[in-house]
Amino acid sequence: MIEEMRLRDLGVIAEATLPIGSGFTAITGETGAGKTMVVTGLGLLLGQRADSGAVRAGATQASVDGVWIVPEHGAVADRVREAGGDLE
């Protein structure tokens, strides 16, 4: 489960932290507020291919970081370690 997502220089979003957690999460906002960039960030976090056109104007790169809750042992934890990720 994704607990939190952090976006930096993605589309119209300079910097944002989105707490997700368990249950239902709804994203609302005005036109141009960045809802599509939040969905784009989720896609990137889940392995979608990046598009350089999504980098915020004037920025050299964008980043998406996530905090996941996974069992300490098992296939997911093994894959995280193989990819160089950290488990706390």
PDB file with one MODEL, atoms N, CA, C and O in Angstrom:
MODEL        1
ATOM      1  N   MET A   1       0.846  -1.171   0.000  1.00  0.00           N
ATOM      2  CA  MET A   1       0.000   0.000   0.000  1.00  0.00           C
ATOM      3  C   MET A   1       0.893   1.237   0.000  1.00  0.00           C
ATOM      4  O   MET A   1       1.896   1.279   0.713  1.00  0.00           O
ATOM      5  N   ILE A   2       0.542   2.221  -0.779  1.00  0.00           N
ATOM      6  CA  ILE A   2       1.273   3.493  -0.796  1.00  0.00           C
ATOM      7  C   ILE A   2       0.745   4.342   0.353  1.00  0.00           C
ATOM      8  O   ILE A   2      -0.454   4.603   0.448  1.00  0.00           O
ATOM      9  N   GLU A   3       1.646   4.764   1.215  1.00  0.00           N
ATOM     10  CA  GLU A   3       1.256   5.586   2.366  1.00  0.00           C
ATOM     11  C   GLU A   3       1.397   7.076   2.074  1.00  0.00           C
ATOM     12  O   GLU A   3       0.617   7.887   2.573  1.00  0.00           O
ATOM     13  N   GLU A   4       2.392   7.432   1.265  1.00  0.00           N
ATOM     14  CA  GLU A   4       2.657   8.842   0.988  1.00  0.00           C
ATOM     15  C   GLU A   4       3.380   8.965  -0.343  1.00  0.00           C
ATOM     16  O   GLU A   4       4.154   8.087  -0.724  1.00  0.00           O
ATOM     17  N   MET A   5       3.121  10.062  -1.049  1.00  0.00           N
ATOM     18  CA  MET A   5       3.811  10.337  -2.301  1.00  0.00           C
ATOM     19  C   MET A   5       4.303  11.778  -2.270  1.00  0.00           C
ATOM     20  O   MET A   5       3.578  12.691  -1.873  1.00  0.00           O
ATOM     21  N   ARG A   6       5.558  11.966  -2.699  1.00  0.00           N
ATOM     22  CA  ARG A   6       6.142  13.303  -2.766  1.00  0.00           C
ATOM     23  C   ARG A   6       6.476  13.617  -4.223  1.00  0.00           C
ATOM     24  O   ARG A   6       7.129  12.828  -4.907  1.00  0.00           O
ATOM     25  N   LEU A   7       6.023  14.773  -4.684  1.00  0.00           N
ATOM     26  CA  LEU A   7       6.250  15.205  -6.064  1.00  0.00           C
ATOM     27  C   LEU A   7       7.108  16.466  -6.048  1.00  0.00           C
ATOM     28  O   LEU A   7       6.923  17.350  -5.210  1.00  0.00           O
ATOM     29  N   ARG A   8       8.043  16.533  -6.981  1.00  0.00           N
ATOM     30  CA  ARG A   8       8.867  17.736  -7.102  1.00  0.00           C
ATOM     31  C   ARG A   8       9.069  18.051  -8.583  1.00  0.00           C
ATOM     32  O   ARG A   8       9.520  17.206  -9.356  1.00  0.00           O
ATOM     33  N   ASP A   9       8.728  19.280  -8.958  1.00  0.00           N
ATOM     34  CA  ASP A   9       8.921  19.792 -10.319  1.00  0.00           C
ATOM     35  C   ASP A   9       8.252  18.928 -11.387  1.00  0.00           C
ATOM     36  O   ASP A   9       8.822  18.681 -12.450  1.00  0.00           O
ATOM     37  N   LEU A  10       7.062  18.484 -11.094  1.00  0.00           N
ATOM     38  CA  LEU A  10       6.280  17.679 -12.039  1.00  0.00           C
ATOM     39  C   LEU A  10       5.105  18.525 -12.526  1.00  0.00           C
ATOM     40  O   LEU A  10       4.181  18.810 -11.765  1.00  0.00           O
ATOM     41  N   GLY A  11       5.147  18.922 -13.792  1.00  0.00           N
ATOM     42  CA  GLY A  11       4.084  19.767 -14.351  1.00  0.00           C
ATOM     43  C   GLY A  11       3.944  21.064 -13.588  1.00  0.00           C
ATOM     44  O   GLY A  11       4.925  21.783 -13.400  1.00  0.00           O
ATOM     45  N   VAL A  12       2.738  21.373 -13.146  1.00  0.00           N
ATOM     46  CA  VAL A  12       2.496  22.624 -12.418  1.00  0.00           C
ATOM     47  C   VAL A  12       2.879  22.531 -10.942  1.00  0.00           C
ATOM     48  O   VAL A  12       2.812  23.529 -10.225  1.00  0.00           O
ATOM     49  N   ILE A  13       3.276  21.358 -10.484  1.00  0.00           N
ATOM     50  CA  ILE A  13       3.580  21.151  -9.065  1.00  0.00           C
ATOM     51  C   ILE A  13       5.061  21.388  -8.809  1.00  0.00           C
ATOM     52  O   ILE A  13       5.912  20.643  -9.297  1.00  0.00           O
ATOM     53  N   ALA A  14       5.365  22.432  -8.037  1.00  0.00           N
ATOM     54  CA  ALA A  14       6.752  22.703  -7.653  1.00  0.00           C
ATOM     55  C   ALA A  14       7.188  21.687  -6.605  1.00  0.00           C
ATOM     56  O   ALA A  14       8.243  21.064  -6.731  1.00  0.00           O
ATOM     57  N   GLU A  15       6.369  21.526  -5.572  1.00  0.00           N
ATOM     58  CA  GLU A  15       6.658  20.552  -4.522  1.00  0.00           C
ATOM     59  C   GLU A  15       5.372  20.265  -3.760  1.00  0.00           C
ATOM     60  O   GLU A  15       4.654  21.184  -3.367  1.00  0.00           O
ATOM     61  N   ALA A  16       5.088  18.984  -3.554  1.00  0.00           N
ATOM     62  CA  ALA A  16       3.884  18.593  -2.829  1.00  0.00           C
ATOM     63  C   ALA A  16       4.081  17.233  -2.187  1.00  0.00           C
ATOM     64  O   ALA A  16       4.775  16.369  -2.722  1.00  0.00           O
ATOM     65  N   THR A  17       3.456  17.060  -1.028  1.00  0.00           N
ATOM     66  CA  THR A  17       3.420  15.770  -0.351  1.00  0.00           C
ATOM     67  C   THR A  17       1.963  15.377  -0.207  1.00  0.00           C
ATOM     68  O   THR A  17       1.150  16.144   0.311  1.00  0.00           O
ATOM     69  N   LEU A  18       1.638  14.184  -0.665  1.00  0.00           N
ATOM     70  CA  LEU A  18       0.261  13.699  -0.624  1.00  0.00           C
ATOM     71  C   LEU A  18       0.177  12.495   0.301  1.00  0.00           C
ATOM     72  O   LEU A  18       0.664  11.419  -0.047  1.00  0.00           O
ATOM     73  N   PRO A  19      -0.434  12.656   1.481  1.00  0.00           N
ATOM     74  CA  PRO A  19      -0.640  11.482   2.341  1.00  0.00           C
ATOM     75  C   PRO A  19      -1.790  10.661   1.777  1.00  0.00           C
ATOM     76  O   PRO A  19      -2.879  11.191   1.557  1.00  0.00           O
ATOM     77  N   ILE A  20      -1.560   9.378   1.541  1.00  0.00           N
ATOM     78  CA  ILE A  20      -2.589   8.541   0.934  1.00  0.00           C
ATOM     79  C   ILE A  20      -3.181   7.611   1.988  1.00  0.00           C
ATOM     80  O   ILE A  20      -4.360   7.737   2.320  1.00  0.00           O
ATOM     81  N   GLY A  21      -2.393   6.683   2.519  1.00  0.00           N
ATOM     82  CA  GLY A  21      -2.865   5.800   3.578  1.00  0.00           C
ATOM     83  C   GLY A  21      -3.967   4.859   3.127  1.00  0.00           C
ATOM     84  O   GLY A  21      -4.298   4.772   1.944  1.00  0.00           O
ATOM     85  N   SER A  22      -4.519   4.165   4.090  1.00  0.00           N
ATOM     86  CA  SER A  22      -5.564   3.188   3.778  1.00  0.00           C
ATOM     87  C   SER A  22      -6.911   3.877   3.605  1.00  0.00           C
ATOM     88  O   SER A  22      -7.109   5.007   4.049  1.00  0.00           O
ATOM     89  N   GLY A  23      -7.811   3.190   2.965  1.00  0.00           N
ATOM     90  CA  GLY A  23      -9.147   3.745   2.752  1.00  0.00           C
ATOM     91  C   GLY A  23      -9.242   4.467   1.429  1.00  0.00           C
ATOM     92  O   GLY A  23      -8.417   4.265   0.538  1.00  0.00           O
ATOM     93  N   PHE A  24     -10.244   5.302   1.302  1.00  0.00           N
ATOM     94  CA  PHE A  24     -10.544   6.014   0.061  1.00  0.00           C
ATOM     95  C   PHE A  24      -9.844   7.364   0.060  1.00  0.00           C
ATOM     96  O   PHE A  24      -9.910   8.101   1.044  1.00  0.00           O
ATOM     97  N   THR A  25      -9.175   7.691  -1.036  1.00  0.00           N
ATOM     98  CA  THR A  25      -8.549   9.002  -1.194  1.00  0.00           C
ATOM     99  C   THR A  25      -9.150   9.664  -2.422  1.00  0.00           C
ATOM    100  O   THR A  25      -9.147   9.082  -3.507  1.00  0.00           O
ATOM    101  N   ALA A  26      -9.663  10.869  -2.260  1.00  0.00           N
ATOM    102  CA  ALA A  26     -10.219  11.635  -3.375  1.00  0.00           C
ATOM    103  C   ALA A  26      -9.343  12.849  -3.620  1.00  0.00           C
ATOM    104  O   ALA A  26      -8.894  13.504  -2.679  1.00  0.00           O
ATOM    105  N   ILE A  27      -9.102  13.145  -4.891  1.00  0.00           N
ATOM    106  CA  ILE A  27      -8.295  14.295  -5.262  1.00  0.00           C
ATOM    107  C   ILE A  27      -9.196  15.246  -6.026  1.00  0.00           C
ATOM    108  O   ILE A  27      -9.731  14.903  -7.080  1.00  0.00           O
ATOM    109  N   THR A  28      -9.359  16.445  -5.484  1.00  0.00           N
ATOM    110  CA  THR A  28     -10.207  17.444  -6.117  1.00  0.00           C
ATOM    111  C   THR A  28      -9.430  18.745  -6.246  1.00  0.00           C
ATOM    112  O   THR A  28      -8.419  18.938  -5.571  1.00  0.00           O
ATOM    113  N   GLY A  29      -9.890  19.620  -7.092  1.00  0.00           N
ATOM    114  CA  GLY A  29      -9.240  20.920  -7.224  1.00  0.00           C
ATOM    115  C   GLY A  29      -9.689  21.634  -8.474  1.00  0.00           C
ATOM    116  O   GLY A  29     -10.356  21.069  -9.341  1.00  0.00           O
ATOM    117  N   GLU A  30      -9.307  22.885  -8.542  1.00  0.00           N
ATOM    118  CA  GLU A  30      -9.639  23.736  -9.677  1.00  0.00           C
ATOM    119  C   GLU A  30      -8.910  23.255 -10.934  1.00  0.00           C
ATOM    120  O   GLU A  30      -7.949  22.489 -10.853  1.00  0.00           O
ATOM    121  N   THR A  31      -9.373  23.706 -12.074  1.00  0.00           N
ATOM    122  CA  THR A  31      -8.685  23.429 -13.323  1.00  0.00           C
ATOM    123  C   THR A  31      -7.279  23.997 -13.247  1.00  0.00           C
ATOM    124  O   THR A  31      -7.088  25.155 -12.874  1.00  0.00           O
ATOM    125  N   GLY A  32      -6.296  23.179 -13.602  1.00  0.00           N
ATOM    126  CA  GLY A  32      -4.907  23.626 -13.581  1.00  0.00           C
ATOM    127  C   GLY A  32      -4.217  23.488 -12.238  1.00  0.00           C
ATOM    128  O   GLY A  32      -3.079  23.930 -12.081  1.00  0.00           O
ATOM    129  N   ALA A  33      -4.892  22.875 -11.257  1.00  0.00           N
ATOM    130  CA  ALA A  33      -4.322  22.747  -9.913  1.00  0.00           C
ATOM    131  C   ALA A  33      -3.281  21.638  -9.806  1.00  0.00           C
ATOM    132  O   ALA A  33      -2.477  21.638  -8.874  1.00  0.00           O
ATOM    133  N   GLY A  34      -3.284  20.686 -10.750  1.00  0.00           N
ATOM    134  CA  GLY A  34      -2.288  19.627 -10.729  1.00  0.00           C
ATOM    135  C   GLY A  34      -2.821  18.223 -10.498  1.00  0.00           C
ATOM    136  O   GLY A  34      -2.046  17.308 -10.220  1.00  0.00           O
ATOM    137  N   LYS A  35      -4.136  18.038 -10.608  1.00  0.00           N
ATOM    138  CA  LYS A  35      -4.712  16.695 -10.400  1.00  0.00           C
ATOM    139  C   LYS A  35      -4.120  15.683 -11.377  1.00  0.00           C
ATOM    140  O   LYS A  35      -3.797  14.560 -10.988  1.00  0.00           O
ATOM    141  N   THR A  36      -3.978  16.069 -12.626  1.00  0.00           N
ATOM    142  CA  THR A  36      -3.399  15.163 -13.616  1.00  0.00           C
ATOM    143  C   THR A  36      -1.959  14.824 -13.258  1.00  0.00           C
ATOM    144  O   THR A  36      -1.525  13.693 -13.478  1.00  0.00           O
ATOM    145  N   MET A  37      -1.214  15.768 -12.715  1.00  0.00           N
ATOM    146  CA  MET A  37       0.170  15.511 -12.329  1.00  0.00           C
ATOM    147  C   MET A  37       0.235  14.546 -11.144  1.00  0.00           C
ATOM    148  O   MET A  37       1.184  13.768 -11.038  1.00  0.00           O
ATOM    149  N   VAL A  38      -0.750  14.585 -10.262  1.00  0.00           N
ATOM    150  CA  VAL A  38      -0.809  13.615  -9.160  1.00  0.00           C
ATOM    151  C   VAL A  38      -1.012  12.210  -9.730  1.00  0.00           C
ATOM    152  O   VAL A  38      -0.355  11.261  -9.299  1.00  0.00           O
ATOM    153  N   VAL A  39      -1.909  12.081 -10.684  1.00  0.00           N
ATOM    154  CA  VAL A  39      -2.148  10.783 -11.322  1.00  0.00           C
ATOM    155  C   VAL A  39      -0.900  10.356 -12.107  1.00  0.00           C
ATOM    156  O   VAL A  39      -0.535   9.180 -12.092  1.00  0.00           O
ATOM    157  N   THR A  40      -0.254  11.291 -12.782  1.00  0.00           N
ATOM    158  CA  THR A  40       0.996  10.998 -13.488  1.00  0.00           C
ATOM    159  C   THR A  40       2.055  10.511 -12.497  1.00  0.00           C
ATOM    160  O   THR A  40       2.776   9.552 -12.772  1.00  0.00           O
ATOM    161  N   GLY A  41       2.142  11.174 -11.351  1.00  0.00           N
ATOM    162  CA  GLY A  41       3.090  10.761 -10.314  1.00  0.00           C
ATOM    163  C   GLY A  41       2.819   9.355  -9.822  1.00  0.00           C
ATOM    164  O   GLY A  41       3.752   8.578  -9.619  1.00  0.00           O
ATOM    165  N   LEU A  42       1.559   9.017  -9.629  1.00  0.00           N
ATOM    166  CA  LEU A  42       1.210   7.647  -9.228  1.00  0.00           C
ATOM    167  C   LEU A  42       1.655   6.645 -10.289  1.00  0.00           C
ATOM    168  O   LEU A  42       2.186   5.582  -9.965  1.00  0.00           O
ATOM    169  N   GLY A  43       1.437   6.987 -11.549  1.00  0.00           N
ATOM    170  CA  GLY A  43       1.868   6.113 -12.631  1.00  0.00           C
ATOM    171  C   GLY A  43       3.377   5.904 -12.612  1.00  0.00           C
ATOM    172  O   GLY A  43       3.854   4.779 -12.761  1.00  0.00           O
ATOM    173  N   LEU A  44       4.124   6.983 -12.428  1.00  0.00           N
ATOM    174  CA  LEU A  44       5.582   6.882 -12.367  1.00  0.00           C
ATOM    175  C   LEU A  44       6.019   6.037 -11.181  1.00  0.00           C
ATOM    176  O   LEU A  44       6.936   5.223 -11.287  1.00  0.00           O
ATOM    177  N   LEU A  45       5.358   6.238 -10.058  1.00  0.00           N
ATOM    178  CA  LEU A  45       5.682   5.475  -8.855  1.00  0.00           C
ATOM    179  C   LEU A  45       5.436   3.983  -9.062  1.00  0.00           C
ATOM    180  O   LEU A  45       6.108   3.146  -8.459  1.00  0.00           O
ATOM    181  N   LEU A  46       4.479   3.662  -9.908  1.00  0.00           N
ATOM    182  CA  LEU A  46       4.145   2.263 -10.183  1.00  0.00           C
ATOM    183  C   LEU A  46       4.902   1.690 -11.386  1.00  0.00           C
ATOM    184  O   LEU A  46       4.653   0.557 -11.797  1.00  0.00           O
ATOM    185  N   GLY A  47       5.831   2.481 -11.949  1.00  0.00           N
ATOM    186  CA  GLY A  47       6.688   1.957 -13.005  1.00  0.00           C
ATOM    187  C   GLY A  47       6.398   2.429 -14.410  1.00  0.00           C
ATOM    188  O   GLY A  47       7.013   1.949 -15.362  1.00  0.00           O
ATOM    189  N   GLN A  48       5.481   3.354 -14.559  1.00  0.00           N
ATOM    190  CA  GLN A  48       5.170   3.883 -15.891  1.00  0.00           C
ATOM    191  C   GLN A  48       6.393   4.593 -16.469  1.00  0.00           C
ATOM    192  O   GLN A  48       7.196   5.156 -15.724  1.00  0.00           O
ATOM    193  N   ARG A  49       6.529   4.568 -17.753  1.00  0.00           N
ATOM    194  CA  ARG A  49       7.644   5.232 -18.430  1.00  0.00           C
ATOM    195  C   ARG A  49       7.510   6.753 -18.286  1.00  0.00           C
ATOM    196  O   ARG A  49       6.418   7.304 -18.430  1.00  0.00           O
ATOM    197  N   ALA A  50       8.622   7.418 -18.002  1.00  0.00           N
ATOM    198  CA  ALA A  50       8.625   8.866 -17.808  1.00  0.00           C
ATOM    199  C   ALA A  50       8.610   9.603 -19.143  1.00  0.00           C
ATOM    200  O   ALA A  50       9.094   9.093 -20.153  1.00  0.00           O
ATOM    201  N   ASP A  51       8.050  10.803 -19.131  1.00  0.00           N
ATOM    202  CA  ASP A  51       8.008  11.682 -20.296  1.00  0.00           C
ATOM    203  C   ASP A  51       8.660  13.002 -19.908  1.00  0.00           C
ATOM    204  O   ASP A  51       8.198  13.663 -18.978  1.00  0.00           O
ATOM    205  N   SER A  52       9.714  13.396 -20.592  1.00  0.00           N
ATOM    206  CA  SER A  52      10.422  14.626 -20.239  1.00  0.00           C
ATOM    207  C   SER A  52       9.525  15.855 -20.351  1.00  0.00           C
ATOM    208  O   SER A  52       9.823  16.887 -19.749  1.00  0.00           O
ATOM    209  N   GLY A  53       8.442  15.765 -21.102  1.00  0.00           N
ATOM    210  CA  GLY A  53       7.507  16.875 -21.225  1.00  0.00           C
ATOM    211  C   GLY A  53       6.753  17.174 -19.941  1.00  0.00           C
ATOM    212  O   GLY A  53       6.127  18.227 -19.827  1.00  0.00           O
ATOM    213  N   ALA A  54       6.801  16.263 -18.969  1.00  0.00           N
ATOM    214  CA  ALA A  54       6.106  16.467 -17.698  1.00  0.00           C
ATOM    215  C   ALA A  54       6.949  17.236 -16.683  1.00  0.00           C
ATOM    216  O   ALA A  54       6.463  17.567 -15.602  1.00  0.00           O
ATOM    217  N   VAL A  55       8.209  17.522 -17.020  1.00  0.00           N
ATOM    218  CA  VAL A  55       9.071  18.271 -16.099  1.00  0.00           C
ATOM    219  C   VAL A  55       8.612  19.725 -16.069  1.00  0.00           C
ATOM    220  O   VAL A  55       8.345  20.324 -17.111  1.00  0.00           O
ATOM    221  N   ARG A  56       8.523  20.279 -14.877  1.00  0.00           N
ATOM    222  CA  ARG A  56       8.077  21.662 -14.667  1.00  0.00           C
ATOM    223  C   ARG A  56       8.948  22.622 -15.476  1.00  0.00           C
ATOM    224  O   ARG A  56      10.166  22.454 -15.534  1.00  0.00           O
ATOM    225  N   ALA A  57       8.337  23.617 -16.093  1.00  0.00           N
ATOM    226  CA  ALA A  57       9.063  24.616 -16.875  1.00  0.00           C
ATOM    227  C   ALA A  57      10.141  25.270 -16.011  1.00  0.00           C
ATOM    228  O   ALA A  57       9.864  25.727 -14.902  1.00  0.00           O
ATOM    229  N   GLY A  58      11.360  25.310 -16.521  1.00  0.00           N
ATOM    230  CA  GLY A  58      12.471  25.920 -15.804  1.00  0.00           C
ATOM    231  C   GLY A  58      13.253  24.958 -14.919  1.00  0.00           C
ATOM    232  O   GLY A  58      14.334  25.302 -14.440  1.00  0.00           O
ATOM    233  N   ALA A  59      12.723  23.755 -14.695  1.00  0.00           N
ATOM    234  CA  ALA A  59      13.409  22.760 -13.862  1.00  0.00           C
ATOM    235  C   ALA A  59      14.225  21.832 -14.766  1.00  0.00           C
ATOM    236  O   ALA A  59      13.880  21.627 -15.929  1.00  0.00           O
ATOM    237  N   THR A  60      15.301  21.279 -14.224  1.00  0.00           N
ATOM    238  CA  THR A  60      16.133  20.376 -15.008  1.00  0.00           C
ATOM    239  C   THR A  60      15.638  18.937 -14.923  1.00  0.00           C
ATOM    240  O   THR A  60      15.910  18.133 -15.815  1.00  0.00           O
ATOM    241  N   GLN A  61      14.908  18.607 -13.848  1.00  0.00           N
ATOM    242  CA  GLN A  61      14.373  17.258 -13.687  1.00  0.00           C
ATOM    243  C   GLN A  61      13.207  17.277 -12.719  1.00  0.00           C
ATOM    244  O   GLN A  61      13.039  18.225 -11.952  1.00  0.00           O
ATOM    245  N   ALA A  62      12.412  16.234 -12.756  1.00  0.00           N
ATOM    246  CA  ALA A  62      11.304  16.053 -11.819  1.00  0.00           C
ATOM    247  C   ALA A  62      11.589  14.801 -11.010  1.00  0.00           C
ATOM    248  O   ALA A  62      12.365  13.944 -11.432  1.00  0.00           O
ATOM    249  N   SER A  63      10.961  14.697  -9.846  1.00  0.00           N
ATOM    250  CA  SER A  63      11.114  13.474  -9.052  1.00  0.00           C
ATOM    251  C   SER A  63       9.797  13.122  -8.369  1.00  0.00           C
ATOM    252  O   SER A  63       8.999  13.986  -8.006  1.00  0.00           O
ATOM    253  N   VAL A  64       9.607  11.817  -8.212  1.00  0.00           N
ATOM    254  CA  VAL A  64       8.455  11.283  -7.488  1.00  0.00           C
ATOM    255  C   VAL A  64       8.994  10.251  -6.515  1.00  0.00           C
ATOM    256  O   VAL A  64       9.661   9.301  -6.924  1.00  0.00           O
ATOM    257  N   ASP A  65       8.713  10.427  -5.238  1.00  0.00           N
ATOM    258  CA  ASP A  65       9.129   9.494  -4.197  1.00  0.00           C
ATOM    259  C   ASP A  65       7.889   8.987  -3.493  1.00  0.00           C
ATOM    260  O   ASP A  65       6.895   9.702  -3.365  1.00  0.00           O
ATOM    261  N   GLY A  66       7.955   7.751  -3.040  1.00  0.00           N
ATOM    262  CA  GLY A  66       6.822   7.190  -2.332  1.00  0.00           C
ATOM    263  C   GLY A  66       7.238   6.416  -1.103  1.00  0.00           C
ATOM    264  O   GLY A  66       8.335   5.862  -1.029  1.00  0.00           O
ATOM    265  N   VAL A  67       6.345   6.393  -0.149  1.00  0.00           N
ATOM    266  CA  VAL A  67       6.509   5.565   1.045  1.00  0.00           C
ATOM    267  C   VAL A  67       5.464   4.470   0.944  1.00  0.00           C
ATOM    268  O   VAL A  67       4.265   4.737   0.870  1.00  0.00           O
ATOM    269  N   TRP A  68       5.939   3.229   0.943  1.00  0.00           N
ATOM    270  CA  TRP A  68       5.071   2.065   0.800  1.00  0.00           C
ATOM    271  C   TRP A  68       5.066   1.285   2.103  1.00  0.00           C
ATOM    272  O   TRP A  68       6.054   1.283   2.837  1.00  0.00           O
ATOM    273  N   ILE A  69       3.964   0.629   2.387  1.00  0.00           N
ATOM    274  CA  ILE A  69       3.893  -0.299   3.510  1.00  0.00           C
ATOM    275  C   ILE A  69       3.855  -1.699   2.901  1.00  0.00           C
ATOM    276  O   ILE A  69       2.912  -2.064   2.199  1.00  0.00           O
ATOM    277  N   VAL A  70       4.908  -2.476   3.187  1.00  0.00           N
ATOM    278  CA  VAL A  70       5.003  -3.846   2.668  1.00  0.00           C
ATOM    279  C   VAL A  70       5.400  -4.769   3.809  1.00  0.00           C
ATOM    280  O   VAL A  70       6.022  -4.323   4.773  1.00  0.00           O
ATOM    281  N   PRO A  71       5.050  -6.046   3.717  1.00  0.00           N
ATOM    282  CA  PRO A  71       5.498  -7.001   4.730  1.00  0.00           C
ATOM    283  C   PRO A  71       7.026  -7.043   4.755  1.00  0.00           C
ATOM    284  O   PRO A  71       7.668  -6.930   3.711  1.00  0.00           O
ATOM    285  N   GLU A  72       7.602  -7.204   5.934  1.00  0.00           N
ATOM    286  CA  GLU A  72       9.057  -7.195   6.094  1.00  0.00           C
ATOM    287  C   GLU A  72       9.741  -8.338   5.343  1.00  0.00           C
ATOM    288  O   GLU A  72      10.881  -8.204   4.899  1.00  0.00           O
ATOM    289  N   HIS A  73       9.045  -9.446   5.208  1.00  0.00           N
ATOM    290  CA  HIS A  73       9.595 -10.600   4.509  1.00  0.00           C
ATOM    291  C   HIS A  73       8.663 -10.974   3.361  1.00  0.00           C
ATOM    292  O   HIS A  73       7.450 -10.781   3.448  1.00  0.00           O
ATOM    293  N   GLY A  74       9.230 -11.503   2.299  1.00  0.00           N
ATOM    294  CA  GLY A  74       8.413 -11.931   1.174  1.00  0.00           C
ATOM    295  C   GLY A  74       8.943 -11.383  -0.128  1.00  0.00           C
ATOM    296  O   GLY A  74       9.986 -10.730  -0.171  1.00  0.00           O
ATOM    297  N   ALA A  75       8.203 -11.662  -1.197  1.00  0.00           N
ATOM    298  CA  ALA A  75       8.643 -11.318  -2.549  1.00  0.00           C
ATOM    299  C   ALA A  75       8.811  -9.817  -2.751  1.00  0.00           C
ATOM    300  O   ALA A  75       9.768  -9.389  -3.397  1.00  0.00           O
ATOM    301  N   VAL A  76       7.906  -9.017  -2.214  1.00  0.00           N
ATOM    302  CA  VAL A  76       7.994  -7.568  -2.406  1.00  0.00           C
ATOM    303  C   VAL A  76       9.229  -7.024  -1.692  1.00  0.00           C
ATOM    304  O   VAL A  76       9.986  -6.246  -2.273  1.00  0.00           O
ATOM    305  N   ALA A  77       9.438  -7.425  -0.437  1.00  0.00           N
ATOM    306  CA  ALA A  77      10.606  -6.974   0.314  1.00  0.00           C
ATOM    307  C   ALA A  77      11.895  -7.407  -0.376  1.00  0.00           C
ATOM    308  O   ALA A  77      12.854  -6.637  -0.442  1.00  0.00           O
ATOM    309  N   ASP A  78      11.921  -8.627  -0.886  1.00  0.00           N
ATOM    310  CA  ASP A  78      13.107  -9.116  -1.601  1.00  0.00           C
ATOM    311  C   ASP A  78      13.387  -8.256  -2.827  1.00  0.00           C
ATOM    312  O   ASP A  78      14.533  -7.886  -3.081  1.00  0.00           O
ATOM    313  N   ARG A  79      12.351  -7.941  -3.580  1.00  0.00           N
ATOM    314  CA  ARG A  79      12.515  -7.124  -4.799  1.00  0.00           C
ATOM    315  C   ARG A  79      12.993  -5.714  -4.466  1.00  0.00           C
ATOM    316  O   ARG A  79      13.829  -5.158  -5.178  1.00  0.00           O
ATOM    317  N   VAL A  80      12.464  -5.132  -3.383  1.00  0.00           N
ATOM    318  CA  VAL A  80      12.898  -3.799  -2.953  1.00  0.00           C
ATOM    319  C   VAL A  80      14.389  -3.813  -2.657  1.00  0.00           C
ATOM    320  O   VAL A  80      15.122  -2.928  -3.097  1.00  0.00           O
ATOM    321  N   ARG A  81      14.835  -4.809  -1.917  1.00  0.00           N
ATOM    322  CA  ARG A  81      16.266  -4.898  -1.583  1.00  0.00           C
ATOM    323  C   ARG A  81      17.122  -5.117  -2.822  1.00  0.00           C
ATOM    324  O   ARG A  81      18.197  -4.529  -2.944  1.00  0.00           O
ATOM    325  N   GLU A  82      16.656  -5.959  -3.746  1.00  0.00           N
ATOM    326  CA  GLU A  82      17.397  -6.208  -4.989  1.00  0.00           C
ATOM    327  C   GLU A  82      17.551  -4.934  -5.816  1.00  0.00           C
ATOM    328  O   GLU A  82      18.568  -4.733  -6.480  1.00  0.00           O
ATOM    329  N   ALA A  83      16.532  -4.076  -5.768  1.00  0.00           N
ATOM    330  CA  ALA A  83      16.563  -2.831  -6.531  1.00  0.00           C
ATOM    331  C   ALA A  83      17.331  -1.725  -5.813  1.00  0.00           C
ATOM    332  O   ALA A  83      17.466  -0.620  -6.339  1.00  0.00           O
ATOM    333  N   GLY A  84      17.837  -2.020  -4.607  1.00  0.00           N
ATOM    334  CA  GLY A  84      18.600  -1.022  -3.866  1.00  0.00           C
ATOM    335  C   GLY A  84      17.769  -0.159  -2.947  1.00  0.00           C
ATOM    336  O   GLY A  84      18.268   0.836  -2.423  1.00  0.00           O
ATOM    337  N   GLY A  85      16.503  -0.515  -2.736  1.00  0.00           N
ATOM    338  CA  GLY A  85      15.629   0.254  -1.864  1.00  0.00           C
ATOM    339  C   GLY A  85      15.850  -0.076  -0.406  1.00  0.00           C
ATOM    340  O   GLY A  85      16.521  -1.054  -0.079  1.00  0.00           O
ATOM    341  N   ASP A  86      15.292   0.731   0.463  1.00  0.00           N
ATOM    342  CA  ASP A  86      15.402   0.549   1.904  1.00  0.00           C
ATOM    343  C   ASP A  86      14.070   0.149   2.493  1.00  0.00           C
ATOM    344  O   ASP A  86      13.017   0.606   2.049  1.00  0.00           O
ATOM    345  N   LEU A  87      14.124  -0.708   3.494  1.00  0.00           N
ATOM    346  CA  LEU A  87      12.949  -1.077   4.280  1.00  0.00           C
ATOM    347  C   LEU A  87      13.211  -0.643   5.719  1.00  0.00           C
ATOM    348  O   LEU A  87      14.273  -0.918   6.276  1.00  0.00           O
ATOM    349  N   GLU A  88      12.243   0.032   6.307  1.00  0.00           N
ATOM    350  CA  GLU A  88      12.391   0.480   7.705  1.00  0.00           C
ATOM    351  C   GLU A  88      11.397  -0.232   8.572  1.00  0.00           C
ATOM    352  O   GLU A  88      11.355   0.000   9.781  1.00  0.00           O
TER     353      GLU A  88
ENDMDL
END
